[in-house]
Amino acid sequence: MVLQDLGRRINAAVSDLTRSPNLDEKAFDGMVKEICNALIEADVNIKLVASLRTSIKRSVNFSHQPPGVNKKRLIQKVVFDELVKLVDPHAEPFKPRKGKTQVIMFVGLQGSGKTTTCTKLARWYQARGFKSCLVCADTFRAGAFDQLKQNATKAKIPYFGSHTETDPVAVAREGVDKFKKERFEIIIVDTSGRHRQEKDLFDEMVQIQEAVQPDQTIMVLDATIGQAAEAQSRAFKEAADFGAIVITKTDGAAAGGGAISAVAATHTPIVFIGTGEHMLDLERFSPQPFVSKLLGMGDVQGLVEHVQSLKLDQKDTMKHIASGIFTIKDLRDQLSNIMKMGPLSKMAGMIPGLSNMMGGMDDEEGGLKLKRMIYICDSMTEKELESDGKMFVDQPTRMTRVAHGSGTSVREVEELLTQHRMMAGMAKKMKGGVQNMAKAQGAMGGGNRQQQLAAMQKRMQSMGGASGGGMPDLGAMMKMLGGGGRGGGMPPDLAGLGGMGGMGGMDMASMMKMMGGMGGMPGMGGGRGRR
Ligand SMILES: Nc1nc2c(ncn2[C@@H]2O[C@H](COP(=O)(O)OP(=O)(O)OP(=O)(O)O)[C@@H](O)[C@H]2O)c(=O)[nH]1
């Protein structure tokens, strides 16, 4: 069972119960049973499932609830908390510091995703301002260095390796020494894997560890092995005392839940999870946001981090929106930003309720529609792009010209212009909201980001109906995020996130508005534009 299916099944079990008119003990037992079955099918250890069952039953204690208690909320909360406990390793990983050289060494079996993850992680740190580089100490697999070289070049990360040296210890030492001299802050060392745990592999790991003295050793585990992850991580721990784990292939893995809970049970921090083959498919692992996303409640913190790491250029659009303007070019820029964010299904998982809204639409279809919209914009003249779109109404032949030029239909051009009008209308309304947001943010002096994120997540979850599932009112969410221009701006706890610059140049309010607007965009699950 893919993780998403696991989340859907648990969600459905809780929703069915909390919506049921007969919320009695029998129905409650049925829900607990369904959750446990789903977890067992996802290869979660049976003992862990049994303990989760006992905890849920104890915490809800159906027969001894005082009358005033909101049973629905209580059940939702208990299920959420117990799932968090199931995947929580209760251990803090090492946190790199700026201005200091830190070596991170990767270990794991062959094919677990080490080389891919090394590059993803180097890029992740680089996007956060760390001077990062890669050392390939895998001299065992022919082609390993070329693979790392290719990935590193694509991600513009300096690398070191050798086609001729056969001693991995020598390569690792040389690479790390070189990058230390060059004052790199994060030096990631990729080591070789083997088909199975064997003495040679472990000996080599220990020798490299001694040579490079890593600040952190990370073990890479393939999620498809399910609860066997526990035995594998224990064996590696005995040989090379690693400090943290990355679990890869959680995207398609039938047993992702099993692997994560098995590792968590060993109290080893899971630092990241791999969610795909693409360079950006790496998510920081944190139990609460993970469960939140699993249950379709979104992961706002993950979304913010993801958007920040993309370094999107929003300056012009934000300046425009602040003065109530939204040109067709602004729309074009936003469309290409959405394309940069990765598969729409991934984004949807981070925004509460959006995956429900996009139900049935696949990434390919959505991506294609977005591209066609961009082609339409690219076939416009500079004057048309910088306009408010009225010239198309005054001279409809412009639409025919653009449709021909972009290889689309007049209807699609019309739809894009309708979408643009809607957004321009929002921008006009947001004028006051954005200024208030900026003011509130200034007053807070930046505030505490963690608290702001937590508050935002909470508000979104409360709108999403907690683990009860169901689609939150996106319109309400958009209004809340944008301040709507009516109620006088964003609540202070959201200001730091939504304000201009509060997210490294990306404005959450406008992004969410864009996402909300996507409901009406052709191909974005909205009824209007779909054919
Ligand atoms: N779907 C998916 N595929 C992944 C993920 N991480 C890695 N892969 C794929 O897994 C395969 C193996 O990855 P590598 O990085 O070559 O594995 P490795 O552990 O370095 O292998 P050795 O160098 O032989 O030890 C590649 O096809 C990757 O694209 C992930 O999170 N999701």
The ligand as a Gaussian input file, in Angstrom:
#p B3LYP/6-31G(d) Opt

LIG

0 1
 N       11.131000       6.694000      -6.638000
 C       12.275000       6.997000      -6.026000
 N       13.441000       6.563000      -6.532000
 C       14.581000       6.879000      -5.896000
 C       14.585000       7.649000      -4.704000
 N       15.876000       7.791000      -4.301000
 C       16.631000       7.137000      -5.226000
 N       15.863000       6.588000      -6.181000
 C       16.268000       5.765000      -7.328000
 O       16.857000       4.581000      -6.864000
 C       17.834000       4.105000      -7.786000
 C       19.150000       3.800000      -7.058000
 O       19.681000       5.015000      -6.580000
 P       21.244000       5.279000      -6.405000
 O       21.367000       6.639000      -5.846000
 O       21.981000       4.961000      -7.639000
 O       21.585000       4.175000      -5.327000
 P       22.943000       3.917000      -4.528000
 O       22.552000       3.525000      -3.156000
 O       23.874000       5.049000      -4.667000
 O       23.531000       2.681000      -5.259000
 P       25.089000       2.202000      -5.208000
 O       25.921000       3.367000      -5.621000
 O       25.107000       1.121000      -6.208000
 O       25.359000       1.754000      -3.835000
 C       17.968000       5.192000      -8.835000
 O       17.239000       4.809000      -9.974000
 C       17.321000       6.415000      -8.184000
 O       16.775000       7.287000      -9.131000
 C       13.312000       8.098000      -4.162000
 O       13.202000       8.737000      -3.122000
 N       12.199000       7.732000      -4.869000

